[in-house]
Amino acid sequence: MTEKTYFEHLAATVLDNLRYQHDWTELQILTHSPVDNSPLPRPMVSGLPPRQLYLHPDDQIEMLKSNPDLAGRIPEKPVVEWVLPTHLAEKWTLRAFASVFDSMPPQTPANPDRVKRVLLATMHDDSTIVYYFMHDGIVKPRQN
């Protein structure tokens, strides 16, 4: 199996896991940037989770200030997430992660900054997949 075929198979396995085990929708495997059609360093998955996966601490503070009567519930609107399929045996460097972030399209036309995080999907030989957030740069810790 060629490296390209292996990465495509890995991405398809992660896509199936997100669809059938985690109820994601609008899933697709991308090999090229949807903005400028430049090739991505490797196939990635994009999709819509059933609920918002992460709320940045600064956004959380602003939301609580603007809606003081939430009674402990923060309104959730899921956003499209980017998923980077990897295998546990792969050796990653900061340069390799930076190349992934460099290839990402802007978040939205209104927000031209590049994506600040991806969901790292790491598969083991037994097909177990664990998910971690990988942030671009340093992120302030969450407030408890």
C-alpha positions as CSV (number, residue, x, y, z in Angstrom):
1,M,0.0,0.0,0.0
2,T,1.4,3.4,-1.0
3,E,1.7,6.2,1.6
4,K,-1.0,8.2,-0.2
5,T,-3.4,5.2,-0.2
6,Y,-2.6,4.6,3.5
7,F,-3.4,8.2,4.5
8,E,-6.7,8.0,2.5
9,H,-7.6,4.8,4.2
10,L,-6.8,6.3,7.6
11,A,-9.0,9.4,6.8
12,A,-11.9,7.1,5.7
13,T,-11.6,5.1,9.0
14,V,-11.7,8.3,11.1
15,L,-14.7,9.6,9.0
16,D,-16.6,6.4,9.6
17,N,-15.9,6.6,13.4
18,L,-17.1,10.2,13.6
19,R,-20.3,9.4,11.6
20,Y,-21.3,6.1,13.2
21,Q,-19.9,6.4,16.8
22,H,-20.1,10.2,17.4
23,D,-23.1,11.3,15.2
24,W,-21.2,13.9,13.1
25,T,-22.8,15.1,9.9
26,E,-21.7,16.9,6.8
27,L,-18.5,14.8,6.8
28,Q,-16.0,14.9,3.9
29,I,-12.4,14.0,3.2
30,L,-10.4,16.8,1.8
31,T,-7.2,16.5,0.0
32,H,-7.1,20.1,-1.2
33,S,-8.0,23.4,0.5
34,P,-11.6,24.4,-0.2
35,V,-10.4,28.1,-0.5
36,D,-7.6,28.1,-3.1
37,N,-7.5,24.4,-4.1
38,S,-3.9,24.0,-2.9
39,P,-3.0,20.5,-1.8
40,L,-3.2,19.8,1.9
41,P,-0.1,18.0,3.4
42,R,-2.3,14.9,3.9
43,P,-6.0,14.1,3.7
44,M,-8.1,15.7,6.4
45,V,-11.7,15.3,7.5
46,S,-14.1,18.1,8.0
47,G,-17.6,17.9,9.5
48,L,-20.2,19.1,11.9
49,P,-20.3,17.6,15.4
50,P,-23.6,17.2,17.2
51,R,-22.7,20.0,19.6
52,Q,-19.9,22.5,20.1
53,L,-16.7,20.7,21.1
54,Y,-14.7,23.6,22.5
55,L,-15.3,27.1,23.7
56,H,-12.2,29.3,24.1
57,P,-11.9,30.7,27.6
58,D,-12.0,34.3,26.3
59,D,-15.2,33.6,24.4
60,Q,-16.7,31.9,27.4
61,I,-16.0,35.0,29.6
62,E,-17.6,37.3,26.9
63,M,-20.6,35.0,26.6
64,L,-21.2,35.0,30.4
65,K,-20.8,38.8,30.6
66,S,-23.3,39.4,27.8
67,N,-25.8,36.8,29.0
68,P,-25.9,36.9,32.9
69,D,-29.2,35.0,33.1
70,L,-28.1,31.7,31.5
71,A,-28.6,29.7,34.7
72,G,-25.4,27.7,34.1
73,R,-26.3,26.8,30.5
74,I,-24.2,28.2,27.6
75,P,-26.0,28.2,24.3
76,E,-24.3,25.7,21.9
77,K,-24.2,26.1,18.1
78,P,-21.9,23.5,16.6
79,V,-19.3,24.7,14.2
80,V,-17.4,22.9,11.4
81,E,-14.3,21.1,12.8
82,W,-11.2,20.0,11.0
83,V,-9.8,16.6,11.9
84,L,-6.3,15.4,11.3
85,P,-6.2,11.6,11.0
86,T,-2.9,10.1,12.4
87,H,-1.6,6.8,13.5
88,L,0.0,6.2,16.9
89,A,3.2,5.0,15.3
90,E,3.8,8.2,13.3
91,K,6.5,10.6,14.4
92,W,5.3,14.2,14.4
93,T,7.4,17.3,14.7
94,L,6.4,20.9,15.4
95,R,7.3,21.7,11.8
96,A,4.9,19.0,10.5
97,F,2.1,20.4,12.7
98,A,2.9,23.9,11.5
99,S,2.6,22.8,7.9
100,V,-0.9,21.5,8.6
101,F,-1.9,24.8,10.2
102,D,-0.3,26.8,7.3
103,S,-2.3,24.9,4.8
104,M,-5.7,25.5,6.5
105,P,-8.2,27.9,5.0
106,P,-9.5,30.9,6.9
107,Q,-12.1,30.3,9.5
108,T,-14.8,32.4,7.7
109,P,-14.8,35.2,5.2
110,A,-15.6,37.6,8.1
111,N,-12.8,36.1,10.2
112,P,-9.8,35.8,7.8
113,D,-7.5,34.4,10.5
114,R,-6.4,30.8,9.9
115,V,-7.9,27.9,11.9
116,K,-6.6,28.0,15.5
117,R,-7.1,24.3,16.3
118,V,-7.6,20.9,14.7
119,L,-9.0,17.8,16.3
120,L,-6.2,15.2,16.2
121,A,-7.6,11.7,15.6
122,T,-5.0,9.2,16.6
123,M,-5.7,5.6,15.6
124,H,-4.0,2.5,17.3
125,D,-3.4,-0.8,15.6
126,D,-6.6,-2.2,17.1
127,S,-8.6,0.6,15.4
128,T,-9.2,2.4,18.6
129,I,-9.3,6.2,17.9
130,V,-8.7,8.9,20.5
131,Y,-9.2,12.6,19.9
132,Y,-7.2,15.5,21.2
133,F,-7.3,19.2,20.4
134,M,-4.1,20.5,18.8
135,H,-3.9,24.3,19.1
136,D,-1.8,26.6,16.9
137,G,0.3,28.4,19.5
138,I,-0.3,28.9,23.3
139,V,-3.8,28.8,24.7
140,K,-4.9,30.2,28.0
141,P,-6.0,27.4,30.3
142,R,-9.8,27.0,31.0
143,Q,-11.2,28.6,34.1
144,N,-12.9,26.2,36.6
